[in-house]
Every structure is written in structure tokens, then in C-alpha cells.
Amino acid sequence: MQARVQVALKLWRDGLVARILVTGGQVTGTGQLEAEVMCEGLVAAGVPEEKIVLETRATNTGENVRFSIELLKQLDLYDDIHSVIAVGSASASRRYLMTLERYWPDLVKMLMASNRYPVSADKWHEHPEFAADVLREWNKIQPYLDAGYLKELSPQTCPLID
């Protein structure tokens, strides 16, 4: 989680995002929800609390997106959003973008990957744990596509795909 907080913080400090939506209802080892822990880290690093949107019900990536969309609609923010920069682990980058494509197809999608491993993302294959995570994520893609949880990426909404 700390790696994701650092990436979101960099996006904020670089002026690339006006708001940060933090999502995650899973309980951490401290008994706090993921989203609350990340929010606390962002606020402690200087992000104003009013610039953070907090979603605390999601227990998986699909719910992260669906519940975030619901919350943004409730807060009357949804219609003004045309692009997002998702932050997630490097090993699951493709699945994150495909989940966004499934539930928010017209949105322009970007991703900044966080990396908790001591090697760069382009050297994932050199680190046994990182490689295992990448392969585990790869093996989820087809079953999740078949189940309707994911949608293939589109060059119109994910510009680096061609």
C-alpha cells in the first residue's frame, strides 16, 4: 500500500491530478481499511483532505471501480471526469486497465504502476516473487474475460494500445 501512496503523492505534487480517489474496504493488519490507511498517508504527506475522495466498501478490483463510480455520481463529480490515472501494482497493471475498460468504457485510462519489489518493473522476470505475481495476474486474465469482469483495451480510451 505504501508504494501506491507514494505514486499517488507524486502525481499530486507534480500537478497531474486535481483529486485523489482512494478505494479499498479490505481490513489491513492494523484493523483499518485499506482506503483509510492510504488516505492517512496522503494527508500526512500534505494532500488536503478535501481533495481526497474515500471509498471504503470495495473488496476487489471490480468493486473498486463500480463503487467509485457510484460514489462519484453521489458527489456530483462523475460527469466532469474524462480521464483517470489509476495507481496499482506493476504486476496487475493490465488487469486494472481492463477492469476500468469493462465498467467505465468511455473514459481515457492511464496507469502509474507502483512497485514494492527491489528490482525495476522491466526486470520482473529476475525476481522470483515478482515473477510469480506477474504470472498469477496473467493467469487471471482469460477467466476474468470469460466471466465478464474484464474487457479488452481500446486504442481510443487507452492510447498506448495499438
Secondary structure, 3 states (H helix, E strand, C coil): CHHHHHHHHHHHHCCCCCCEEEECCCECCCCCEHHHHHHHHHHHCCCCHHHEEEECCCCCHHHHHHHHHHHHHHCCCHHHCCEEEEEEEHHHHHHHHHHHHHHCCCCEEEEEEECCCCCCHHHHHHCHHHHHHHHHHHHHHHHHHHHCCCCCCCCCCCCCCC
